[in-house]
Amino acid sequence: MHTREFEYHLPEHLIAQTPLEPRDACRLLVIDSRRQGIAESRFSSITEYFRPGDVLVLNNTKVMPARLPARRPGGGRAEVFLLKDLGNARWEALVRPGRRVLPGSTLALGDGITVSVVDKTPEGGRVIEFPSGEAAERAMRDVGQVPLPPYIKTALGDPGRYQTIFASVEGSVAASTAALHFTSRMLDELKARGVSIEYVTLHMGLGSFRPISAERIGDHRMPAEYVHVPDAVAHTVNQARAAGGSIAACGTDGVRALESAARGDGVLLPYRGTTDLFITPGYRFKVVDRFITNLHLPRSSHLVLVSAFAGCELVREAYAFAVKRQFRFYTFGDATLVL
């Protein structure tokens, strides 16, 4: 398939710049792939789509304060954007201005911490080295900033609004945006309905911000991301499926975590490692029966995944409906339930 098939026109004013309050106040676009239907609802009503015995799987990743302001030796400004902990006090990072920060350079981060640029990455980033692992943690704690997506131009008053209420395992550079809508009240209501709430971890990298540049979908490669599906989650999901329950994932990240750990026969296995799973039309979903997501960028792997589940034509119709109805798009925008 050509990547251009996943383009659509979005007026710029529909890109949400700030989150709504309360968290569950957004609208909900419902894409029903079974009935080939499109409907509008409210996110606060999403609990009505769950039944006793169902399972909702959430991603408990926590966004790192990964943007670190820096200074070059001559005093010029720079920035280090941490992407992945490589161990031994080394990190994969993006560095700006890249053309002036080459291997062998040093950067001052503040609070007396200096990092060394030791190598380039194949993608054009850098490998940087801190004096110690503790120094990296201190730099993020003292000077680090939340790495909002580039299409958000409005400063975020409360950095906590770019974290889910259950974020607990730090390591991501992007939030599980569909899960930003959940409140404690909603989770309690789901539990009261007999729904099991389970948590996996998938740390999202820079690929969450970047559209697909390849002309053909099959030529795109997803960057490897850390994923952990605990034993208890696999057990609960398998039991629910055997009893006829529905498995819902929150976020395309949640979908990829579960599908990466699934056997061909649909049995979910415990897993800790990495995944580069790219779900495209024609993929046979093994575990996930439905999922919650947001409204995504054109040419993005997220939009391709939604289309793989619901069908390209129905998703095109749904996005045209959302534009016409003035839905709010992207990170702080409205939610979608894909059935």
C-alpha positions as CSV (number, residue, x, y, z in Angstrom):
1,M,0.0,0.0,0.0
2,H,1.1,3.6,-0.6
3,T,1.6,5.8,2.4
4,R,-0.4,8.6,0.6
5,E,-3.5,6.4,1.2
6,F,-3.3,7.5,4.8
7,E,-3.3,11.2,4.3
8,Y,-6.3,13.4,5.0
9,H,-6.9,17.2,5.2
10,L,-7.1,18.6,8.7
11,P,-7.7,22.3,9.4
12,E,-5.0,23.5,11.7
13,H,-7.5,25.0,14.2
14,L,-8.7,21.4,15.0
15,I,-5.3,20.5,16.5
16,A,-5.9,20.6,20.3
17,Q,-3.3,22.8,22.1
18,T,-4.5,22.3,25.6
19,P,-6.2,19.4,27.5
20,L,-9.8,19.7,28.6
21,E,-10.8,19.7,32.2
22,P,-11.8,17.4,33.7
23,R,-9.8,14.6,32.0
24,D,-12.9,12.7,30.8
25,A,-14.7,15.8,29.3
26,C,-13.7,15.1,25.7
27,R,-15.9,13.7,23.0
28,L,-15.8,10.1,21.8
29,L,-15.8,9.0,18.2
30,V,-17.1,5.4,17.9
31,I,-15.9,3.4,14.9
32,D,-17.8,0.1,14.8
33,S,-16.1,-2.2,12.3
34,R,-18.6,-5.0,12.7
35,R,-21.7,-2.9,11.9
36,Q,-19.7,-0.5,9.6
37,G,-21.0,2.4,11.7
38,I,-19.8,5.7,13.0
39,A,-21.2,7.5,16.0
40,E,-20.5,10.3,18.4
41,S,-20.6,10.0,22.2
42,R,-18.8,11.3,25.3
43,F,-15.7,9.7,26.8
44,S,-17.3,9.8,30.2
45,S,-19.8,7.3,28.8
46,I,-17.3,4.8,27.6
47,T,-17.9,2.5,30.6
48,E,-21.2,1.6,29.0
49,Y,-19.4,-0.4,26.3
50,F,-17.9,-2.8,28.8
51,R,-19.5,-5.9,30.4
52,P,-18.7,-8.1,33.4
53,G,-15.8,-10.4,32.6
54,D,-14.2,-7.9,30.1
55,V,-10.6,-6.8,30.5
56,L,-9.2,-3.3,30.0
57,V,-5.4,-3.2,29.5
58,L,-3.6,0.2,30.2
59,N,0.0,1.3,29.6
60,N,1.6,2.4,32.8
61,T,4.6,4.1,31.1
62,K,5.7,7.4,32.6
63,V,7.1,10.2,30.4
64,M,10.6,11.2,31.2
65,P,11.6,14.9,31.6
66,A,13.7,14.2,28.5
67,R,14.4,17.6,27.1
68,L,17.6,19.0,28.7
69,P,18.7,22.6,27.9
70,A,22.5,22.7,27.4
71,R,25.4,25.0,26.6
72,R,28.2,24.3,24.1
73,P,31.8,25.1,25.3
74,G,31.7,28.5,23.6
75,G,28.5,29.4,25.4
76,G,26.1,28.7,22.5
77,R,22.7,27.2,23.3
78,A,22.0,23.5,22.7
79,E,19.5,20.9,23.7
80,V,19.8,17.2,24.5
81,F,16.6,15.1,24.0
82,L,17.1,11.8,25.7
83,L,15.5,8.9,23.9
84,K,16.8,5.6,25.4
85,D,19.0,4.5,28.3
86,L,21.7,2.3,26.8
87,G,23.3,1.4,30.1
88,N,26.6,2.3,31.6
89,A,25.6,6.0,31.9
90,R,25.1,6.2,28.1
91,W,22.0,7.4,26.3
92,E,20.7,7.6,22.8
93,A,19.7,11.2,22.2
94,L,18.9,13.9,19.7
95,V,21.1,16.9,20.0
96,R,20.5,20.4,18.7
97,P,22.2,22.0,16.8
98,G,23.3,18.6,15.4
99,R,25.7,20.0,12.8
100,R,27.7,21.7,15.6
101,V,27.6,19.0,18.2
102,L,29.8,16.2,16.8
103,P,31.4,13.1,18.5
104,G,34.1,14.4,20.8
105,S,32.1,17.4,21.9
106,T,31.0,18.2,25.4
107,L,27.9,19.9,26.6
108,A,27.1,21.6,30.0
109,L,23.7,20.8,31.4
110,G,23.7,22.8,34.5
111,D,24.3,21.9,38.2
112,G,27.8,21.1,37.3
113,I,26.9,18.1,35.0
114,T,28.9,17.8,31.7
115,V,28.1,15.2,29.1
116,S,30.3,13.8,26.3
117,V,29.1,13.1,22.8
118,V,30.7,9.8,22.0
119,D,29.1,8.6,18.7
120,K,26.5,9.1,16.0
121,T,23.5,6.8,15.6
122,P,22.3,5.4,12.2
123,E,19.2,7.7,12.4
124,G,21.3,10.8,12.8
125,G,21.1,11.1,16.6
126,R,23.9,10.9,19.1
127,V,25.2,8.6,21.9
128,I,26.0,10.7,24.9
129,E,27.7,9.7,28.1
130,F,27.0,11.1,31.6
131,P,29.5,11.0,34.4
132,S,27.3,8.4,36.0
133,G,23.8,7.0,36.0
134,E,23.0,9.1,39.0
135,A,24.1,12.2,37.1
136,A,21.6,11.4,34.3
137,E,18.8,11.1,36.9
138,R,19.8,14.3,38.6
139,A,19.9,16.2,35.3
140,M,16.4,15.1,34.4
141,R,15.1,15.9,37.9
142,D,16.8,19.3,38.1
143,V,16.6,20.8,34.5
144,G,14.6,18.3,32.5
145,Q,11.4,19.4,30.7
146,V,8.4,17.4,29.4
147,P,8.9,16.7,25.7
148,L,5.6,17.8,24.2
149,P,4.9,16.9,20.6
150,P,6.1,19.5,18.1
151,Y,2.6,20.4,16.9
152,I,1.7,21.7,20.4
153,K,2.7,25.3,20.4
154,T,1.0,26.3,23.7
155,A,3.0,25.9,27.0
156,L,1.5,23.4,29.3
157,G,0.7,24.9,32.7
158,D,0.7,21.6,34.6
159,P,3.3,19.1,33.3
160,G,1.2,16.4,35.1
161,R,-1.5,16.7,32.4
162,Y,0.9,15.0,30.0
163,Q,1.0,12.0,32.3
164,T,-1.8,9.4,32.9
165,I,-3.1,9.1,36.4
166,F,-1.5,5.7,36.7
167,A,1.9,6.4,35.1
168,S,4.5,4.6,37.3
169,V,7.3,3.1,35.1
170,E,9.5,5.9,33.8
171,G,11.1,5.5,30.4
172,S,8.9,7.0,27.6
173,V,9.3,10.2,25.6
174,A,5.6,10.3,24.7
175,A,2.5,9.8,26.8
176,S,-0.1,7.1,26.2
177,T,-2.4,9.8,25.0
178,A,-5.6,7.9,24.9
179,A,-5.2,7.0,28.5
180,L,-4.9,10.7,29.5
181,H,-8.7,10.8,29.5
182,F,-9.2,8.3,32.3
183,T,-10.1,9.4,35.8
184,S,-10.1,7.5,39.0
185,R,-13.9,7.7,39.0
186,M,-14.1,6.0,35.6
187,L,-11.7,3.2,36.6
188,D,-13.7,2.6,39.8
189,E,-16.9,2.5,37.8
190,L,-15.4,-0.1,35.4
191,K,-14.2,-2.3,38.3
192,A,-17.7,-2.0,39.8
193,R,-19.1,-3.3,36.5
194,G,-16.9,-6.4,36.9
195,V,-14.2,-5.3,34.4
196,S,-10.6,-6.3,35.2
197,I,-8.1,-3.4,34.9
198,E,-4.6,-4.6,34.0
199,Y,-1.3,-2.8,33.3
200,V,1.5,-3.4,30.8
201,T,4.4,-1.2,30.0
202,L,5.5,0.0,26.5
203,H,8.0,2.9,26.5
204,M,7.3,5.0,23.4
205,G,10.2,6.6,21.5
206,L,10.6,9.3,18.9
207,G,8.6,7.2,16.4
208,S,5.4,8.4,18.1
209,F,6.0,12.0,16.8
210,R,7.2,11.2,13.3
211,P,5.0,10.5,10.2
212,I,6.0,7.7,7.9
213,S,8.4,9.0,5.2
214,A,8.6,5.9,3.1
215,E,6.4,5.9,-0.1
216,R,5.1,2.5,0.6
217,I,3.9,1.2,4.0
218,G,5.8,-2.0,3.7
219,D,9.1,-0.1,3.6
220,H,8.6,1.6,7.0
221,R,10.4,0.2,10.0
222,M,9.2,0.8,13.5
223,P,12.0,1.6,16.1
224,A,12.4,-1.1,18.8
225,E,10.6,-0.1,22.0
226,Y,10.7,-1.7,25.4
227,V,7.7,-3.7,26.4
228,H,6.7,-5.7,29.5
229,V,3.6,-7.9,29.8
230,P,3.6,-9.4,33.3
231,D,2.7,-13.0,34.1
232,A,-0.4,-11.9,36.0
233,V,-1.7,-9.9,33.0
234,A,-1.2,-12.8,30.6
235,H,-3.1,-15.1,33.0
236,T,-6.0,-12.7,33.5
237,V,-6.4,-12.0,29.7
238,N,-6.2,-15.7,28.8
239,Q,-8.8,-16.6,31.5
240,A,-11.2,-13.8,30.3
241,R,-10.9,-14.9,26.7
242,A,-11.6,-18.5,27.6
243,A,-14.7,-17.4,29.5
244,G,-16.0,-15.3,26.6
245,G,-14.9,-11.9,27.8
246,S,-13.7,-9.0,25.5
247,I,-10.2,-7.7,25.7
248,A,-9.8,-3.9,25.3
249,A,-6.5,-2.1,25.0
250,C,-6.0,1.5,25.6
251,G,-3.8,3.2,23.0
252,T,-2.1,1.8,19.9
253,D,0.8,1.3,22.3
254,G,-1.4,-1.0,24.4
255,V,-2.5,-2.9,21.3
256,R,1.1,-3.4,20.1
257,A,2.2,-4.6,23.6
258,L,-0.4,-7.3,23.7
259,E,-0.1,-8.3,20.1
260,S,3.7,-8.5,20.4
261,A,3.3,-11.0,23.3
262,A,0.6,-13.2,21.7
263,R,1.0,-16.6,20.1
264,G,-0.6,-17.3,16.8
265,D,-3.5,-19.1,18.5
266,G,-4.3,-16.0,20.6
267,V,-2.7,-17.2,23.9
268,L,-1.0,-14.2,25.6
269,L,2.4,-15.0,26.9
270,P,4.4,-13.1,29.6
271,Y,7.0,-11.1,27.9
272,R,9.8,-8.6,28.7
273,G,12.0,-7.3,25.8
274,T,11.5,-5.1,22.8
275,T,9.0,-4.9,20.0
276,D,9.2,-3.4,16.5
277,L,5.7,-4.7,15.5
278,F,4.2,-2.6,12.8
279,I,0.5,-3.4,12.4
280,T,-0.8,-2.8,8.8
281,P,-3.9,-3.7,6.9
282,G,-4.1,-7.5,6.5
283,Y,-2.8,-8.1,10.0
284,R,-4.8,-10.7,12.0
285,F,-5.4,-9.5,15.5
286,K,-4.8,-12.3,18.0
287,V,-5.7,-10.8,21.4
288,V,-7.3,-7.4,21.1
289,D,-11.1,-7.2,20.5
290,R,-11.4,-3.5,20.7
291,F,-9.3,-0.5,21.7
292,I,-9.4,3.1,22.7
293,T,-7.2,5.7,20.9
294,N,-7.1,9.3,19.9
295,L,-7.4,11.0,16.5
296,H,-4.0,10.6,14.7
297,L,-1.6,12.4,12.4
298,P,-1.8,11.7,8.7
299,R,0.7,9.2,7.5
300,S,1.3,7.9,11.0
301,S,1.8,4.3,12.1
302,H,-1.0,4.9,14.6
303,L,-3.5,5.7,11.8
304,V,-2.3,2.7,9.8
305,L,-3.0,0.5,12.9
306,V,-6.5,1.9,13.3
307,S,-7.1,1.2,9.6
308,A,-5.8,-2.3,9.9
309,F,-8.4,-3.0,12.6
310,A,-11.5,-1.2,11.2
311,G,-10.8,-1.1,7.5
312,C,-9.3,1.8,5.5
313,E,-12.6,3.0,3.9
314,L,-14.5,3.1,7.2
315,V,-11.6,5.0,8.9
316,R,-11.5,7.5,6.1
317,E,-15.2,8.1,6.5
318,A,-14.8,8.4,10.3
319,Y,-12.1,10.9,10.0
320,A,-14.1,13.0,7.5
321,F,-17.0,12.8,10.0
322,A,-14.7,14.0,12.8
323,V,-13.4,16.9,10.8
324,K,-16.9,17.9,9.8
325,R,-18.1,17.7,13.4
326,Q,-15.1,19.8,14.6
327,F,-13.6,17.1,16.8
328,R,-10.3,18.0,18.5
329,F,-7.3,16.1,17.1
330,Y,-4.0,14.6,18.4
331,T,-2.5,14.5,21.8
332,F,-4.9,16.7,23.8
333,G,-7.8,16.0,21.5
334,D,-10.9,13.8,21.6
335,A,-10.9,10.0,21.9
336,T,-11.9,7.2,19.6
337,L,-13.3,3.8,20.5
338,V,-12.7,1.2,17.8
339,L,-15.0,-1.8,18.0
